[in-house]
Amino acid sequence: MTDARAASVALLYPGDRAARDRADPAASRFAALFEALAATGVKAEPAIYHDDFADEVAAQLRRVQAVLVWCNPIEDGRRRDRLDALLREVAQAGVLVSAHPEAILRLGTKDVLFETRYLPFGSDVHRIDSLAQLDAELPLRLRQGARVLKQHRGHSGIGVWRVEATDGGALVVQHAQRGSTPQRMDLPTLKATLAPYFELDCGGHMIDQAWQARLPEGMVRVYLVEDRVTGFGLQAVNALHPDAPAPGPRLYHGPDLPNFQALKQQLESTWISLLRERVDLARGRLPLLWDCDFMLGEEAAGAAQRFVLCEINVSSVSPFPPSSIAPLVETVLRRVRRARHGDQA
């Protein structure tokens, strides 16, 4: 790459051969981002990805300076192992990749809840490494209240289970995946249900987080470009509540939403730095676009509102508020210029 070369960016998202052959930036879900990049003189192109033509996509990515990636941990039943290997290879060749697979591993799995449990936004979280450990520890913790068990890496509520003990000793178990209903089961049945998450190719462990009683009041999603808050998404959350209606749409707001300025200030001034230090991620390795989901913590008289981290999304942050587009484009250009000079700090 040389400074004389026009800035070029690929937007990678999943699709089949037909989608790749007819790819049209103006018709994609990223049309506004394509338009904003073009307005700054950047050559932006779609890079529709599927394992079946991974080599073709890899060749395309080697010709650009940066690639922005939107691909869930599981797409149409396929994990993104091959894609992650491809992204590592093109990054090694000098292409700016966001989010880089290493950043995803440090931020975008449920392990981040365990790593940050003692930070200001942390909560009562444990790591369960085997079914035997689950058998020994979960009943004791259930005596203190409901727990939420989360698989290592997933999306859309897949592999997230609320477990509560009844007075009679049975368990009420609710999967967070849309369309699921509560089930009553005993501990052996729960272990059999969760057993696949303890297989090595599914992460080999689960994260156990205390249920947050105020979750029915909703959750706030904070959108970030690097370490700058660029917008908010608000949504009522009831996926883990029996007989609750389907969640409504997420409402998007810019970064100046009045009720969340304290949260914005905490993130930008302190929390993101604490998070980076805890997971050992340099500022220059932060994803260009990512988000944090926060639940409302227990209220205390005279105390400021507490927020509890629910998860961090890095693999496929879409949709996102329009207010994130300009900061994202600005940061892409700055990071490309910096990468040209070998500065990744």
N, C-alpha and C positions, 0 to 999 in steps of 0.2 A: 504494500500500500504506500502511496506517495501523496504529498499534499496537492499535487496537480490533479489527482483523480477526484471526480465529482463525488460528493457524499452519496452513498447508496445504502439503503436499508431494506431488509426483507421482513415482512410480517408473516410469521409461521403459525398456522392453525390447521387442525385436522380436516381431512376430507378424502373422498375417493378419487379414482382416476378421472371420472367425468367432471368432478368439481375442480380438479387441477387444470384440466384442459380448457374449461370455460371460465376460469377465474377472472373476475372483474372487480377491481378495487371499489368502484362506485356502487356495486351491488352487494358488497360484503358488509358484515356487522361492524367493520372498522372503517367505514367510508369516511367518517369525519376525521379520523386520524390520518388516513391516506391523504386527504385534502389538505390538512394542516402541514404535513410534511412537504407536500408538493409546493405549498405556498412559500416555503423557506428555501426552495431550490433543491431539496433532497429528492433523489430518485428512489421512490418507494415501490416495492413490488410484492405481490402475494406469493407466499411459498406454501402451498397446500401440501400437507404431509400425510403419508401413510407408510407403514412398514413395507408394503409391497413395492414402493418406488423410492425407498430411503436413499439409495445411491444417487438417484437423479436429484433429489432435494439437496443432498450433501454437496454435489457439484455446483448447484445454484448458490448455496450459501458461501462457498469459497470465493465467489465473485463479488460479494458485497462487503461492506465495512462493518455492518451491525445487523443483528437479527433479534427481533422482539418475538417472544414465544408465548403462545396460548395453547396449552395442551394439558388436559387433566391427567392425574396419575393413572386413571383407567379410562380409556376411550373405546367404546364399542367392544368391551370385554378384553381389550389388549392393554397391557401395561406399557409404559413408555421407556423401558430399558434400552431398546435399540435407539430411540430418539436421543436419550441422554448420552449414550456413547457417541453418537454422531455430533451432538453439540459440544461435547468435550473436545473432540477432534478438531472441529472448525475453530473453536476458541484457542486451542493450542497453535493453530495456524495463523492467529492474529485477528480473527473476527470477534468483535464485541458481541457477547451472547448475554441476553437478559430474558428471563432469569437463568443464570448459569446453574447447572445441576448441583454444584456444590453449595450454592446459596440456598437452593431448595432443601437440601438435606439438613442444613443448619437452621433454617427458619420455617420451612413449609411442611414439616411433619408434626404430629402430635407430641413428639419428644420435646418440642420447645416448651410445652406446658410444664414438664418435669424440670427442665433446665432452669426455668425462670420462676420456680415456685416460691422462692424467697424474695423476689423483687417486688416493688410496690404494687404491681398489677397481678402478682401471683396468687395462688390459692392452694388448698389442701390437695396435693397431687402425688400419686405414687406410680411407680413403674412395676408392671407385672410381667415377669420373664418366663413363666411357665404355668400350665394348668394346675400343677401342684401348689404353686404359690397362690394362685387364685383361690383354690380350695381352702387354703389355710388362712388367708388374710381377708378375703372379701366379707365373709359372714361377720367378722369382728367390726369392720368398718360400717357395715350396714346397720349395726346397732345405733350408730350416731346419726343415721339418716340416709337418704337415697344417694347413689353414686352414678356417675356416667362413665362407662367404659368405652374407650376410643381406640380403633385400630391405628397402627403406625402411620399409614398414609392413605388418604382417601378424599372423597369430596361428596357434596350433595347429601350429607347425612349417612352415607353408606359406611357401615362398620362402626356406628355410634349407637350405644345402647344405654338406656336409663334402667337402673335396677333398684327396686325398693322391696324391703322385706315387710310382709304382713304380720299381724299379731299371731296368726296361726302357723307361721313358719314358712309359708309359701312365698315365692318371689313373683312380683309383677314386673315384667320386662317389656320395654318399649323400644323398638328400633326407630331411629330418627329418619330413615329413608321415607320419602313421601309415599303415602298410601298404606303404611304399616299400622297395625292395631295392637293394643296391649295384649300380652299373653301371660298366663299364670303357669309357672313351671317350678320344678325343684332345682337344687344346685347341680346335680348330675346332668340334667337336661340343659341347663345354662352352659355348663362346661362343654357339652357336645356341640352346642350352637356356636360357641366362640372358638372352638378348637382350630378352625382354619386360619384364624388370625395369628396363631402361634407357630405356624409353619414358616420356615426361613424365607421363602419367597414372598411372604406377606409381612415381613418385618420381624417376626419371631417374638413379638411381645405386644402388650397393650398398655395404654395409659389410663389410670383410674383417677378421675377428678370428682370432688365433692359437688353434688347438685347445688345449683345456685337458685335459691327460692324466688328471686325476683325475675327469673327468666321470662315468665309470662308477660312482664311489662315491656318486653322487647329487647333488642340488641342494637348496638351502634357499630357500624362498619366504618373504619377510618381508612381512607385511601391516601397512599403516600407515593411520592416520587422521590427516590432516595430517602432522605430523612426529613422531607418537607411534607406536611399535611396539605393535600390538594382537594379534599372533599369528604363528604360524609354520606353514608347510606343508612336509612332508618327503616326497620321492619319489625312488625310484631312477630314473635317467635313462639310457636305452639306445637312444633312437630313432636315433642316428647310429652304432650299432654293428652290423656284419653278424652275422646269425644270433642276435641277442639276443632273449630273450623279450619279450613285450609288457610295458610298464611297469605296475607295480602301482598300486594306488590311492594318492593323496596322503593322508598322515596329518596331521591338524590338531591344533595345540597352542596353548595360551594363550601370552601374552607372557613367562611366567616359566620357559619351558623351559630347564633348567639348562645344557645344552651350548652354548647360543647367547646367553648373557648378555653376553659380550664384544662380539659382533656388535651386539646391541641397544644397548649403551652407545655404541659407535662411531657408529652411525647417529644416535641421538638427540642426542649431544653435539657431533658434528662433521660427519659425512658428509652429512647432509641439508642442512646449511647450505652446505657446499662445493658440493653439487650445485645448489642453488638459485642460488647466485652464478654458477656456471659457465653455466647456461642462462638466467640473468636472469629468474628467477621469484620474485616476492614471496611471503612466507610465506602471506599471506592468499589467494593464488591457487593454493596447493597443492590437489590433489584431496582431497575428503573421504575417499575410500577408494581406495587404490592398493596395488601391491605391487612388490617388487624380487626378481628371481631371482639368486641368487649361486651360483657354482661354487666348488669348493675349489681354491685356488691351490697351486702347487708348495711342497712342504715344505722348510724350511731348518732345520738343526740349531740348537736353542736359540731359535728364533724363534716368535712367536705364529702361530696359524693365520691364513693369508691367505685372503681371500675376493675373488673376481673377479666383477664384474657381468656377467650374461648378457643381461638385458633388464629393462625396466620395463613393467609392465602397468597401463594407465590406462583404456582404452576400456571393458572389460567384465570387472571383477574379480568373478568368481563361479564356484564357490562360495567362501566365506570362512569362517574360524573363528567359532564362536559368540561368542568373546571379543571380536570386533570390533564386535558389534552395539551394546552400550551406549555405547562411546566414539563410535560413528558418530552415534547419536541425539543424544547430548549436544552434539556438534559441529554438527550440523545446526541445532539450536535456537539455539546461540550465534551461528552465522554468519547466521542469519535475523535475529536481533535486531540484529546489527551492521550488516547490509545496510539495515535500516530507517532507520538513522541515517547512512547513506552512508559507512560506514567499511569499506574494502576492504583496509586495510594488513595 
